[in-house]
Structure formats: structure tokens, C-alpha cells
């Protein structure tokens, strides 16, 4: 019996639950949801839903997944992108506290653009690895040719 590979499933599940927790904390903090549209709620819940769906896919392919390095690359890069996003936000909030209002606005915008570009580049790379895992897991394996069923060469035993 094959041993199932569930490491990326657990990492993605924990990350998805942490993201849902942060979204619920954000919704609790803003309190007043009068100006909050369905589109805004959809945008908030898109990434946690996507991470939980990928965790479900990893659970479904746990027995046939032989591509452990690609699976760890996907979940690790994805986790790193979200952790880096949090670190950038904390750093930006602590660093720009000591600037004047005029220079703070410009430098915050530049920092936010760099943060957004790096985040989405890492997410795209992670999903390329995820697509490679899925393609490799659902690829048809060629039939194995058995020796001894008439498929062997008669001249194999002759030494020249």
C-alpha cells in the first residue's frame, strides 16, 4: 500500500484557516458593513477560498502524488508570499511612522507597488508549480512492456 503524501495539504489548510481568521478579524474591526458590497466581500474571501480549494485538491491526490518537490515548492512559495506580505506591511507601518505626511504618502505608494508586484509574482510562480503537479499526477503512464512474452529479441544472447 502506498503511503499518502499529506504535508502540503496540512500547510495549505493551516494557511487557509489563518487567512479566514484574518478576514473575520478585519470584518469585525470595520464593524459597520453598510457601505460594504458583495463584490468587496468576494474580493476578501477569494484568496482564502482558493487556498482551501487547493488544500482539498492535495487531499484528493495524496496517494498518486509522487512529485513531492513540486508540491512543497508550491505550498512553500505560496506561504512565503503571504508571510512576506505581512512582514512588508508591518515594516512599512513601523518605518514610515517617522516621516512627514508629504513624503510618507509618496514612499508608501512606492512601497505598496513593490509589495503588490512581488506578492503576485510569487503567487503566479506558485501556481505554475501547482499546475505542474496536477499535470504530472493525472498524466497517463505508458504500459510497461514485460520481457518474456515474445517481446524479447532472439539475438540478445549472441555475443559478437
C-alpha positions as a printed Julia matrix, in Angstrom:
160×3 Matrix{Float64}:
   0.0     0.0     0.0
   1.32    3.43   -0.94
   1.98    5.89    1.81
  -0.05    9.03    1.29
   1.68   12.41    1.0
  -0.24   14.98    3.07
   2.36   17.61    4.03
   1.28   20.33    1.56
  -2.37   19.62    2.43
  -1.78   20.49    6.09
   0.28   23.58    5.25
  -2.37   24.88    2.85
  -5.17   24.06    5.3
  -3.49   25.97    8.13
  -2.73   28.88    5.82
  -6.34   28.99    4.56
  -7.73   28.93    8.08
  -5.35   31.71    9.15
  -6.47   33.76    6.16
 -10.13   33.22    7.06
  -9.32   34.25   10.62
  -7.66   37.44    9.4
 -10.63   38.26    7.14
 -13.05   37.74   10.03
 -10.85   39.94   12.24
 -10.85   42.63    9.54
 -14.63   42.47    9.18
 -15.02   42.71   12.95
 -12.69   45.72   13.09
 -14.51   47.75   10.45
 -17.78   46.98   12.22
 -20.14   48.98   10.03
 -20.9    46.96    6.9
 -23.35   49.49    5.39
 -21.03   50.53    2.55
 -19.67   47.03    2.15
 -20.82   45.45   -1.11
 -20.91   41.82   -2.18
 -18.01   42.5    -4.53
 -15.83   43.67   -1.65
 -16.75   40.58    0.35
 -15.99   38.39   -2.67
 -12.56   40.01   -3.01
 -11.83   39.39    0.66
 -12.86   35.75    0.53
 -11.28   34.9    -2.85
  -7.78   34.01   -1.66
  -8.81   32.02    1.45
 -11.28   30.06   -0.67
  -8.62   29.41   -3.3
  -6.12   28.19   -0.69
  -8.69   25.88    0.91
  -9.66   24.53   -2.53
  -6.01   23.77   -3.27
  -5.73   22.02    0.1
  -8.74   19.9    -0.89
  -7.09   19.05   -4.2
  -3.92   18.0    -2.38
  -6.04   15.76   -0.17
  -7.69   14.17   -3.2
  -4.38   13.45   -4.97
  -2.46   12.41   -1.84
  -1.97    8.79   -2.98
  -0.96    9.43   -6.58
   1.24   12.48   -5.88
   4.81   11.37   -6.5
   6.06   14.9    -7.14
   6.88   15.92   -3.59
   9.4    18.61   -4.51
   6.92   20.43   -6.76
   4.19   20.14   -4.14
   6.45   21.56   -1.44
   7.62   24.29   -3.83
   4.02   25.32   -4.5
   2.9    25.4    -0.9
   6.19   26.87    0.36
   6.28   29.71   -2.18
   2.61   30.42   -1.53
   3.17   30.51    2.23
   6.3    32.64    1.77
   4.37   35.16   -0.36
   1.75   35.66    2.34
   4.32   35.81    5.14
   6.37   38.33    3.15
   3.22   40.37    2.57
   2.63   40.57    6.32
   6.27   41.43    7.03
   6.22   44.22    4.41
   3.04   45.66    5.9
   4.41   45.65    9.44
   7.73   47.1     8.31
   6.02   49.81    6.27
   3.79   50.79    9.18
   6.69   50.95   11.62
   9.16   52.64    9.28
   7.0    55.36    7.77
   5.63   56.47   11.1
   8.57   58.89   11.5
   8.25   60.7     8.17
   6.29   63.83    7.35
   2.91   63.49    5.71
   4.05   64.59    2.23
   6.99   62.25    1.88
   5.18   59.45    3.64
   2.43   59.36    1.02
   4.83   59.01   -1.92
   7.1    56.46   -0.28
   4.12   54.42    0.94
   2.72   54.25   -2.58
   6.07   53.14   -3.97
   6.42   50.52   -1.24
   2.91   49.25   -1.8
   3.55   48.83   -5.53
   6.72   46.87   -4.86
   4.87   44.74   -2.32
   1.99   44.04   -4.69
   4.26   43.16   -7.63
   6.39   40.81   -5.54
   3.33   39.18   -3.96
   1.59   38.49   -7.27
   4.8    37.32   -8.95
   5.29   34.75   -6.18
   1.64   33.67   -6.39
   1.98   33.14  -10.15
   5.17   31.1    -9.72
   3.48   29.02   -7.0
   0.51   28.31   -9.24
   2.77   27.3   -12.11
   4.26   24.69   -9.77
   0.73   23.64   -8.74
  -0.29   23.25  -12.39
   2.82   21.12  -12.99
   1.86   18.9   -10.03
  -1.65   18.42  -11.39
  -0.46   17.7   -14.92
   2.08   15.16  -13.68
  -0.38   13.47  -11.31
  -3.06   12.98  -13.95
  -0.7    12.01  -16.78
  -1.32    8.57  -18.24
   1.54    6.22  -17.58
   2.69    4.23  -20.62
   2.09    0.49  -20.37
   5.09   -1.45  -19.12
   6.42   -3.97  -21.6
   7.09   -7.31  -19.96
  10.09   -9.32  -21.02
   9.41  -12.94  -21.77
   6.08  -12.64  -23.56
   7.51  -12.85  -27.04
   8.7    -9.28  -26.97
  12.35  -10.13  -26.4
  14.95  -10.13  -29.1
  16.27  -13.58  -30.07
  19.76  -12.22  -30.79
  20.25  -10.78  -27.27
  22.14  -13.9   -26.09
  24.58  -13.97  -29.01
  27.98  -12.47  -28.26
  29.76  -10.98  -31.22
